[in-house]
């Protein structure tokens, strides 16, 4: 259907093309130009993607990630469960946007950038408030539920990135765009996505054991250096909810956390480069940008409604003030005369 629509657009002249169709074509061209500029402006980030892997024999499941980027301000933060959402842990940077995460049900996710695709979310998909991966992790317990989530909600990032999700059953899915539509590549075997694919396959051909040491060795062999080098690495045991955190590609210095224990401490975060010292100190309360901020996301995404409300209120306030400031006229003024 998508291919036919594109071919029909090419056959129409500019005068024959309806206004709505012109707008769609223009929007598509603008998106392509923006992606081109993004690629030229951040060449190393696009070409040097992160590495995500799962090792599983269905009894044990390890989910690992190398985060390769330029920002050294790395963070890990925790939000306990609430009404209608699971307790979650997120990893990322100081912008509060979780690059990856793990929830109390043992569902984990992470993204790999660098896969440009001609993808525009269907208008039938619903918008989500804030980070779609946060909303997915808060509300899904399994890979199948996560698939249903992304079949319902829109995520424009699939035009340049792929999403890796795994659960405690050993199932995992890679969600990617292909020919303008989303693909859901599901399996229950060990797999990898991103920069370290060749290294992963080499390791597994020699040692396919599902052990923490094997996941650690694979990730340590996939580190990148330089400005866009590996800033942190994590391995999650999806069964026990143990979290192994390594900072700046130093795999000899690990900080071990347990998700359930951390969620009992209420909302808090650690700076990954200083995590071993900070876990011994009083918890650091979440910064505003790390909180769930559903209302804030709504206001941002519906800014035009907020602007309209403020304008109406402003006009109303001005009208009331003018009414109060008007001089006394009419019968009372004539009586005084």
TAFENGI-V776976 format. One line per field, one symbol per residue. phi: phi as a letter, one per 30 degrees, with the letter a starting at -180 (. if undefined). psi: psi as a letter, one per 20 degrees, with the letter a starting at -180 (. if undefined). burial: I if it has 24 or more other C-alpha atoms within 12 Angstrom, else O. Layout:
BEGIN
phi = ???
psi = ???
burial = ???
END
This chain:
BEGIN
phi = .dddddddddddddddddeddedddddddddddddddddddbdddddcddbbbbcbbicbbccbacccacdddcbbbbbddbdibddbbbblbdcicddaabcddicbbacbcjbdbdbbeddddddcdiddddddddbccbdddddddddccdbddddbbbccbbbddjdbbccbcbhibdcbccaccdabbjeceddedddddcacdcbedddddddddcdccjecddcabbbcdddcidbccbchicdcbcccbbeddddddidabbdedcdddddccddcdddedcddhddddddddcddddddddddddddddddddddddddbiddddddd
psi = ghgggghhhhhqrhhhpqgghghggggghggggghgggghhmhhgghnrapqqppqjigqopoqppoorhoimqqpqporqaojqqpqpqqcajjjoohrrpriijpqrqqprjnpqnppqqiiqqqqpbohhghghhiqirgghhghgiihqqohiiijrqppqqaiiiqqqpprpokirqqnoqrkrqrqpbhkgggghgghhhojqnqghggghghhijqqrahkaohrqqppohgikqppppplknjinqpprpggghhijaprrqoghkhhhhiirqqoqqqgiirhlggghghghlhhggggghggggggggggghhhipqpabghghhh.
burial = OOOOOOOOOOOOOOOOOOOOOOOOOOOOOOOOOOIOOOOOOOOOIIIIIIIIIIIIOOOIIIIIIIIIIIOIOIIIIIIIIOOOOIIIIIIIIIOIIIIIIIIIIIIIIIIIIIIIIIIIIOOOOOIIIIIIIIIIIIIIIIIIIIIOIIOOIIIIIIIIIIIIIIIIIIIIIIIIIOOIIIOIIIIIIIIIIIIIIOIIOOIIOOOIOIIIOIIIIIIIIIIIOOOIIIIIIIIIIIIIIIIIIIIIIIIOOIIOIIIIOIIOOIIIIIIIIIIOOOIOOOOOOIOOOIIIOOOOOOOOOOOOOOOOOOOOOOOOOOOOOOOOOOOOOOOOOOOOO
END
